[in-house]
Amino acid sequence: MTPPLRDRPGPGPVHDPLAGRSPRSLVRLARRASRAWERRADGLERLALRTDVPVRRLRMLGDAWTEGGASGVEALGAAPARDDVDADELRRIDGALEAWRRRHYPLETLHWDVWRNRVSVWHLVPGPDRRGDLDRRPLAHLRLTGDGRWHLYRKASQGEWWPVIVNGRRGPQDMHHCLEAVRIDLEGRFWRTPPRSYEGSDFWFGPGRYRT
């Protein structure tokens, strides 16, 4: 019998400084943020002063552009209004996730849930009281955009889901590409290939590892 899950409380609502901008405006800002981060150390700080958007939010927007171009920026937005995932699509998603789990984590307890265009994957571990309850730790999050591209996210140090650069905006990226970029170690989790944009930032935790 599977022990009951104990959910951790999620973060409260956060004001989005980009709310109200058009999709085209967001893409332009994302390109600027990506260039600012690549060209100079204080580039994002300067852009933040000009646009009144916090540096961290610009960083996320720039990484979304680097990860998937306009499609990556689209994935940052709210989940599209739609009915529940149809049965055929749900079976395909479950099949891909189960095959990945059996291949890499046959002895690990994983759980995933699907809502609209979003899939969240959780690593289940014994709770601190050792009564048989399981805590779920965020392992990965995937989002599907209208062009058929999957986008991989991880839980960042301040609690938000953050885009992970897998193939870059010019490369194809399906669910398989995203899942193959994720690994778990005995202490929690790590990424097989660290996104270059995290090195030297508050996300960087050493070669191939990230702070939870």
HUKA-V115837 format. One record per residue. N is the residue number from 1. RES is the residue in one small letter. PHI is phi in whole degrees, -180 to 180 (999 if undefined). Layout:
n->N res->RES phi->PHI
n->N res->RES phi->PHI
This chain:
n->1 res->m phi->999
n->2 res->t phi->-74
n->3 res->p phi->-62
n->4 res->p phi->-66
n->5 res->l phi->-87
n->6 res->r phi->-118
n->7 res->d phi->-77
n->8 res->r phi->-84
n->9 res->p phi->-63
n->10 res->g phi->-85
n->11 res->p phi->-67
n->12 res->g phi->-72
n->13 res->p phi->-62
n->14 res->v phi->-120
n->15 res->h phi->-66
n->16 res->d phi->-99
n->17 res->p phi->-69
n->18 res->l phi->-97
n->19 res->a phi->-60
n->20 res->g phi->94
n->21 res->r phi->-80
n->22 res->s phi->-74
n->23 res->p phi->-55
n->24 res->r phi->-66
n->25 res->s phi->-65
n->26 res->l phi->-65
n->27 res->v phi->-64
n->28 res->r phi->-62
n->29 res->l phi->-66
n->30 res->a phi->-63
n->31 res->r phi->-63
n->32 res->r phi->-63
n->33 res->a phi->-65
n->34 res->s phi->-63
n->35 res->r phi->-66
n->36 res->a phi->-62
n->37 res->w phi->-69
n->38 res->e phi->-78
n->39 res->r phi->-89
n->40 res->r phi->-156
n->41 res->a phi->-63
n->42 res->d phi->-100
n->43 res->g phi->-61
n->44 res->l phi->-70
n->45 res->e phi->-63
n->46 res->r phi->-65
n->47 res->l phi->-66
n->48 res->a phi->-63
n->49 res->l phi->-67
n->50 res->r phi->-78
n->51 res->t phi->-107
n->52 res->d phi->62
n->53 res->v phi->-116
n->54 res->p phi->-57
n->55 res->v phi->-58
n->56 res->r phi->-62
n->57 res->r phi->-69
n->58 res->l phi->-65
n->59 res->r phi->-62
n->60 res->m phi->-62
n->61 res->l phi->-64
n->62 res->g phi->-64
n->63 res->d phi->-67
n->64 res->a phi->-63
n->65 res->w phi->-66
n->66 res->t phi->-64
n->67 res->e phi->-73
n->68 res->g phi->-148
n->69 res->g phi->63
n->70 res->a phi->-60
n->71 res->s phi->-65
n->72 res->g phi->-65
n->73 res->v phi->-67
n->74 res->e phi->-59
n->75 res->a phi->-65
n->76 res->l phi->-68
n->77 res->g phi->-72
n->78 res->a phi->-64
n->79 res->a phi->-61
n->80 res->p phi->-64
n->81 res->a phi->-70
n->82 res->r phi->-161
n->83 res->d phi->-71
n->84 res->d phi->-57
n->85 res->v phi->-59
n->86 res->d phi->-69
n->87 res->a phi->-60
n->88 res->d phi->-64
n->89 res->e phi->-65
n->90 res->l phi->-63
n->91 res->r phi->-64
n->92 res->r phi->-63
n->93 res->i phi->-64
n->94 res->d phi->-61
n->95 res->g phi->-64
n->96 res->a phi->-65
n->97 res->l phi->-69
n->98 res->e phi->-67
n->99 res->a phi->-62
n->100 res->w phi->-64
n->101 res->r phi->-63
n->102 res->r phi->-64
n->103 res->r phi->-72
n->104 res->h phi->-109
n->105 res->y phi->-132
n->106 res->p phi->-63
n->107 res->l phi->-102
n->108 res->e phi->-94
n->109 res->t phi->-101
n->110 res->l phi->-117
n->111 res->h phi->-140
n->112 res->w phi->-139
n->113 res->d phi->-133
n->114 res->v phi->-119
n->115 res->w phi->-141
n->116 res->r phi->54
n->117 res->n phi->-100
n->118 res->r phi->-126
n->119 res->v phi->-125
n->120 res->s phi->-112
n->121 res->v phi->-114
n->122 res->w phi->-120
n->123 res->h phi->-99
n->124 res->l phi->-93
n->125 res->v phi->-132
n->126 res->p phi->-60
n->127 res->g phi->-72
n->128 res->p phi->-68
n->129 res->d phi->-87
n->130 res->r phi->59
n->131 res->r phi->-100
n->132 res->g phi->100
n->133 res->d phi->-71
n->134 res->l phi->-115
n->135 res->d phi->-92
n->136 res->r phi->-110
n->137 res->r phi->-110
n->138 res->p phi->-66
n->139 res->l phi->-103
n->140 res->a phi->-160
n->141 res->h phi->-142
n->142 res->l phi->-126
n->143 res->r phi->-131
n->144 res->l phi->-107
n->145 res->t phi->-102
n->146 res->g phi->-62
n->147 res->d phi->-87
n->148 res->g phi->87
n->149 res->r phi->-92
n->150 res->w phi->-93
n->151 res->h phi->-126
n->152 res->l phi->-96
n->153 res->y phi->-129
n->154 res->r phi->-130
n->155 res->k phi->-82
n->156 res->a phi->-87
n->157 res->s phi->-65
n->158 res->q phi->-99
n->159 res->g phi->101
n->160 res->e phi->-90
n->161 res->w phi->-76
n->162 res->w phi->-122
n->163 res->p phi->-65
n->164 res->v phi->-110
n->165 res->i phi->-82
n->166 res->v phi->-104
n->167 res->n phi->-105
n->168 res->g phi->86
n->169 res->r phi->-67
n->170 res->r phi->-95
n->171 res->g phi->-105
n->172 res->p phi->-66
n->173 res->q phi->-152
n->174 res->d phi->-105
n->175 res->m phi->-61
n->176 res->h phi->-60
n->177 res->h phi->-58
n->178 res->c phi->-65
n->179 res->l phi->-65
n->180 res->e phi->-70
n->181 res->a phi->-89
n->182 res->v phi->-110
n->183 res->r phi->-139
n->184 res->i phi->-119
n->185 res->d phi->-114
n->186 res->l phi->-67
n->187 res->e phi->-93
n->188 res->g phi->163
n->189 res->r phi->-163
n->190 res->f phi->-154
n->191 res->w phi->-101
n->192 res->r phi->-62
n->193 res->t phi->-124
n->194 res->p phi->-62
n->195 res->p phi->-59
n->196 res->r phi->-58
n->197 res->s phi->-74
n->198 res->y phi->-90
n->199 res->e phi->-63
n->200 res->g phi->83
n->201 res->s phi->-104
n->202 res->d phi->-72
n->203 res->f phi->-90
n->204 res->w phi->-77
n->205 res->f phi->-129
n->206 res->g phi->105
n->207 res->p phi->-59
n->208 res->g phi->77
n->209 res->r phi->-126
n->210 res->y phi->-135
n->211 res->r phi->-68
n->212 res->t phi->-86
